[in-house]
Amino acid sequence: QIVLTQAGAAPEPTGMNNPHEEFSLTVYPNPPQADRVFVKTNILLDSEVLLKLMDITGKILYETQLPYLLPGEPVELDLTGFPRGPYLIHIRNSGVQQVFKIMKYK
């Protein structure tokens, strides 16, 4: 089972805070420690965010849709029960798409 948690109140529907601000999305720690990784963005993503966990072949192991991502507020991804090995975390919304490779050692 994967548990995603996100703190904070729902954002105002304003789009990306500043279109001139440089966007960054991070997944940390990598490699995961204690079976948890976090996804964090530096700007508001106020349209639906699709988050997928996939094995290295692209098979979807877990998928969820979040209504938004708040800047600086991490979303927790619990990898408990998944075997050691490489995984892909795919994050997408209307303006952003990124894939991160992580390695689970425990």
C-alpha positions in Angstrom: 0.0 0.0 0.0 1.2 3.5 -0.8 0.1 6.4 1.3 0.3 10.0 -0.1 0.0 12.8 2.4 -0.1 16.5 1.7 -0.3 19.3 4.3 -1.7 22.7 3.8 -5.0 24.3 2.7 -6.3 24.3 -0.8 -4.7 26.9 -3.0 -6.4 29.9 -4.6 -6.9 29.1 -8.3 -4.2 31.4 -9.7 -2.2 29.2 -12.0 1.5 29.1 -11.7 2.5 31.8 -9.2 4.8 33.7 -11.6 5.3 32.6 -15.2 8.8 34.0 -15.1 9.8 32.1 -12.0 12.0 29.1 -12.7 10.2 25.9 -12.1 11.7 23.0 -10.1 10.3 19.7 -9.0 12.3 17.4 -6.7 12.0 13.9 -5.4 14.0 13.2 -2.3 15.8 11.4 -0.6 17.2 9.3 -3.4 17.8 6.6 -2.5 14.8 6.4 -0.3 15.4 6.1 3.5 12.9 4.3 5.7 10.8 3.4 2.6 9.6 7.0 2.0 10.3 9.6 -0.7 8.9 13.1 -1.0 7.8 15.1 -4.0 8.1 18.9 -3.8 7.7 21.8 -6.1 8.8 25.4 -5.8 5.7 26.9 -7.4 1.9 26.3 -7.2 0.6 23.6 -9.5 -3.1 24.3 -9.2 -4.5 22.0 -11.9 -4.8 18.2 -11.3 -1.4 16.5 -10.8 -1.1 12.9 -11.9 1.5 10.9 -10.0 2.5 7.4 -11.0 5.0 4.9 -9.5 6.3 2.5 -12.2 8.8 -0.3 -12.4 11.8 0.1 -14.7 9.8 -1.4 -17.6 7.1 1.2 -17.3 4.5 -1.0 -15.6 2.3 1.2 -13.4 2.4 0.0 -9.8 0.5 2.9 -8.3 -1.3 5.9 -9.7 -3.1 8.8 -8.0 -4.5 12.2 -9.0 -3.9 15.1 -6.7 -6.0 18.3 -7.0 -2.9 20.5 -6.7 0.7 20.7 -5.3 1.5 23.6 -3.0 4.9 25.2 -3.3 7.3 23.9 -0.6 4.8 21.4 0.8 6.1 17.9 0.2 3.9 15.0 -0.8 4.9 11.7 0.8 5.2 8.5 -1.2 5.4 5.4 1.0 7.3 2.5 -0.7 6.8 0.0 2.1 6.2 -3.5 0.7 7.9 -2.8 -2.6 11.0 -4.9 -3.3 14.5 -3.5 -3.7 15.3 -2.2 -7.2 14.8 0.8 -9.5 11.5 2.6 -9.9 10.3 5.6 -11.9 8.1 8.4 -10.5 6.2 10.1 -13.2 4.6 13.5 -12.4 2.3 15.4 -14.8 -0.2 18.2 -14.9 -1.3 20.6 -17.6 2.0 22.4 -17.8 4.6 20.0 -16.4 5.8 16.5 -17.0 8.8 14.9 -15.4 10.1 11.4 -14.7 12.4 10.7 -11.8 14.4 7.4 -11.4 14.9 6.2 -7.8 16.6 3.2 -6.4 15.2 1.4 -3.4 18.0 -0.5 -1.5 16.1 -1.9 1.5 
